[in-house]
Amino acid sequence: MNGYVLPCLPAEHGSVLTTALNLRAWCGECGVTYPGKFVIEPGTPPPFEWAREPKNTLCSCEPRWPRLMVMFRGRWYLGHPGSHGRLVVDGASDGAFCRNCGAGFLGEMVIDLDDTSHLEKPGET
């Protein structure tokens, strides 16, 4: 939420907040998307500077998440955080990570199909 990871709990009906904002939850240890409804853990303050992130998912780069890598359909692609673009994937389920520091990325990301700068021979596809 607002770019931060919040602690959540499974819930039979979810909450107005998680449903209205179309939030998704992931396991903080393995990154698997939670398929059911959930609520933000009671007593959690609004998500600002206090927010905690799961182990190994805190990008140490400045700016954060400068270049993401993800394996998609058997090939490595570069991308960036976001949900607006030609090809959007779930970073958690596809194993996305920051190319610079190696932190795992758990959000949605846009793959840049035209960027081949990560290949040894950029003309390869």
Secondary structure as the mmCIF struct_conf table of DSSP 4:
data_model
#
loop_
_struct_conf.conf_type_id
_struct_conf.id
_struct_conf.beg_label_comp_id
_struct_conf.beg_label_asym_id
_struct_conf.beg_label_seq_id
_struct_conf.end_label_comp_id
_struct_conf.end_label_asym_id
_struct_conf.end_label_seq_id
TURN_TY1_P TURN_TY1_P1 ASN A 2 GLY A 3
STRN STRN1 CYS A 8 PRO A 10
BEND BEND1 GLU A 12 HIS A 13
HELX_RH_AL_P HELX_RH_AL_P1 VAL A 16 ALA A 20
TURN_TY1_P TURN_TY1_P2 LEU A 21 ASN A 22
STRN STRN2 TRP A 26 TRP A 26
TURN_TY1_P TURN_TY1_P3 GLY A 28 CYS A 30
HELX_LH_PP_P HELX_LH_PP_P1 VAL A 32 VAL A 32
STRN STRN3 THR A 33 THR A 33
HELX_LH_PP_P HELX_LH_PP_P2 TYR A 34 TYR A 34
BEND BEND2 GLY A 36 GLY A 36
STRN STRN4 PHE A 38 ILE A 40
HELX_LH_PP_P HELX_LH_PP_P3 GLU A 41 GLU A 41
TURN_TY1_P TURN_TY1_P4 PRO A 42 GLY A 43
HELX_LH_PP_P HELX_LH_PP_P4 THR A 44 PRO A 46
BEND BEND3 PRO A 47 PHE A 48
TURN_TY1_P TURN_TY1_P5 GLU A 49 TRP A 50
TURN_TY1_P TURN_TY1_P6 LYS A 55 ASN A 56
BEND BEND4 CYS A 61 TRP A 65
BEND BEND5 ARG A 67 ARG A 67
STRN STRN5 LEU A 68 PHE A 72
TURN_TY1_P TURN_TY1_P7 ARG A 73 GLY A 74
STRN STRN6 ARG A 75 PRO A 81
BEND BEND6 SER A 83 SER A 83
BEND BEND7 GLY A 85 ARG A 86
STRN STRN7 VAL A 88 ASP A 90
HELX_RH_AL_P HELX_RH_AL_P2 GLY A 91 ASP A 94
TURN_TY1_P TURN_TY1_P8 GLY A 95 GLY A 95
STRN STRN8 PHE A 97 CYS A 98
TURN_TY1_P TURN_TY1_P9 ARG A 99 CYS A 101
STRN STRN9 GLY A 104 GLY A 104
BEND BEND8 GLY A 107 GLY A 107
STRN STRN10 GLU A 108 ASP A 112
TURN_TY1_P TURN_TY1_P10 LEU A 113 ASP A 114
TURN_TY1_P TURN_TY1_P11 SER A 117 HIS A 118
BEND BEND9 LEU A 119 LYS A 121
TURN_TY1_P TURN_TY1_P12 PRO A 122 GLY A 123
#
